[in-house]
Each structure stands twice: as structure tokens, then as C-alpha cells.
Amino acid sequence: MRAKRRKFTAAFKAQVAIAALKERETLEELTKRFEVQPALISRWKQEFLARSSEIFETHPPEEDFEAEREKLYAKIGQLEVERDWLKKISKRAGL
């Protein structure tokens, strides 16, 4: 019977890669600590170094922020209208 293949999150891979970059522990110690193969640690470290520049290249899109803000303001307006309508109806009903 074959063992199930483990899946690792991006956060875990980044944690392992950063630990490998710090070089405070040997590859063998990292292997024992994180319970992954040394080849995986080396691959994640290389990928982390190769793609690290992407972090500084991407900027949060201002358009998305503005669109989200407008959507939230519209929702607030809708809720205020509904609240006012409910107040009016409850006054008529004597509540």
C-alpha cells in the first residue's frame, strides 16, 4: 500500500525556505525539524530566491480599492434606507 502524498501550504514552504536561508541549522537539522526531504528544502529555497523580486514588483491596485469602497458606501446607503423604512413602518404599527 502506498503512502498518501503530502501537500504543503505556501506559508509552510516559505517558513522552511526562510529557515534554510538563515543558515542557522544544517540541511539535515532542517529535514528532521520540518520532516521533509532535503531535496524539497533546497528546491523551495531556490524557488523562494528566484521569485522574491515579485513581492516588490507588485503594487496593490488602487482601482480595486476604489471599487470596494464604492461598493461598501452603496451598501451603507441601502442599509440606512432600509432602517428608515423599518422605523416608519414600526411607528405606524405602534411598536
N, C-alpha and C positions, 0 to 999 in steps of 0.2 A: 504494500500500500504506500502510495506516495504522500509525502508531507504537503500540506497546503502552502502555497506561495504567499509570503507575507507582503503586505502593501504598506508603504511608509508615507506619512504625510510630508508635505513640503516643509512644514515647520520642523519636523524631526530631522529631515535631511539637512536643513540649514544649520540646526544645532550641532549636528555631527561634523559638518564641514567647518564650522567656526571653531569647534574644539580641535579639529585637525590643523587648522591654520595657526592656532595659538602655539602649537608645538610644545605644550607643557607635559604632554603624555606621549608615549611612543604609540605607533600604529597598533602594536599588539595590545597595549593597555586600553586603547580606544575600542578595539574589537571586543574585548571582554566586557568593557563598561556598557557599550551600546548593543552588544550581541548581534553584530553584523559582520560580514566578511571584510577583510582588509581591502579587497579589490573594490568593493562598494564605497568604502570610505574614500579611497583615492579618486574614484570616478566622481563622487559628489563634490569633493574638494576642487577638482579641475573644472567641473561644470559651474560651481559657485564663482570661481575666479573668472571664468570666461564670460559669465553673464552678469557679473556685479555692476558693470557700467550701465546696464539697463535701468538700474534704480535711479541713477542721477539724470538719465536722459528723459524719462517720462515725467510729465508735469500733470497735476490734476486738471482736468478740463474744466474751464470756467463755465462753459456752456451747460454742462451737466448740473453744476451748482446753481446756476440761474434758473434752469428749468425746474429743478427740485424746489427751489424757493418759491417760484410762481405757483407750482402745484400745491405747496403747503398753504400759501396765502389763500388760494382759491378754496381749499378745504376748510380753513378757518372761517372764511366768509359764509360758506354753506352751513357750517355748524351754528354760526351766530343767527342766521336767518331761521334755521330750524328751531333753535332755542326760543327766539322771539315768538315764533308761531305757536309753540307749545305753551308759552306763558299766556298768550292771548286766549287760546282755547281753554286752558285751565281756569282762567278768570271767568270766562263765560259759563263754565260748568260749575263754578262756585267752589273750586278746590283751593 
